[in-house]
Amino acid sequence: MGGLLNATLGNLTELIIHSLGLVFSLKTHREFFGGDDPHPDAGESMLPAPVALGTAACLTVKGSERLETICRSREQIWIDDVSSS
């Protein structure tokens, strides 16, 4: 149960940190996210906000899954080392 709790807290912490970073970026770089330029450069396509946020959310979830896998494998290596000693 402790491993599941640690993984859940780790994922939640990562999500909170990522969200705070996103809010910080949106507040400090309004010129990039505000859409002030009515005519974007030729060939430049803008992503709608829901698509961009959905993409960021999916990447965050996939990153958390990968981080959890890495942590789990390191835990197993540590457990194997301790039990063989």
C-alpha positions in Angstrom: 0.0 0.0 0.0 2.9 2.4 0.7 4.2 2.1 -2.8 0.8 3.0 -4.3 0.6 6.0 -1.9 4.1 7.2 -2.8 3.3 6.9 -6.5 0.0 8.7 -6.1 1.7 11.5 -4.1 4.5 11.7 -6.6 2.1 12.0 -9.5 0.0 14.6 -7.7 3.1 16.6 -6.8 4.3 16.5 -10.4 0.8 17.6 -11.7 0.7 20.5 -9.2 4.3 21.7 -10.1 3.5 21.4 -13.8 0.3 23.4 -13.4 2.0 26.1 -11.4 4.7 26.4 -14.1 2.0 26.7 -16.8 0.2 29.4 -14.8 3.5 31.2 -14.3 4.3 31.0 -18.1 0.8 32.2 -19.0 1.0 35.2 -16.7 4.6 36.3 -17.5 4.5 35.7 -21.3 1.2 37.1 -22.3 2.5 38.2 -25.6 3.0 34.5 -26.6 -0.4 33.3 -25.3 -2.7 36.3 -25.6 -3.4 36.2 -29.3 -2.7 39.9 -29.7 -1.4 39.5 -33.2 -4.5 39.2 -35.4 -2.4 38.1 -38.4 0.0 35.4 -37.5 3.1 35.0 -39.8 2.5 33.1 -43.0 2.6 29.4 -42.5 2.3 29.7 -38.8 -0.7 27.8 -37.3 -2.0 28.5 -33.9 -3.4 25.7 -31.7 -6.7 26.4 -30.0 -6.4 26.6 -26.2 -8.4 23.4 -25.5 -6.1 21.4 -27.9 -2.9 22.9 -26.3 -4.1 22.3 -22.8 -5.3 18.8 -23.6 -1.9 18.0 -25.2 -0.1 19.4 -22.1 -2.3 17.2 -19.8 -1.7 14.1 -21.9 2.1 14.7 -21.9 2.0 15.2 -18.1 0.2 12.0 -17.5 2.5 10.0 -19.8 5.5 11.6 -18.1 4.2 10.6 -14.7 3.7 7.1 -15.8 7.3 7.0 -17.1 8.6 8.5 -13.8 6.6 5.9 -11.8 8.1 3.1 -13.9 11.7 4.4 -13.3 11.1 4.8 -9.6 9.6 1.4 -9.3 12.6 -0.2 -11.1 15.0 1.7 -8.8 13.1 0.6 -5.7 13.3 -3.0 -6.9 17.1 -2.7 -7.5 17.4 -1.3 -4.0 15.3 -4.1 -2.5 17.3 -6.7 -4.3 20.6 -5.2 -3.0 19.3 -5.0 0.6 17.9 -8.5 0.6 21.1 -10.0 -0.9 23.3 -8.4 1.8 
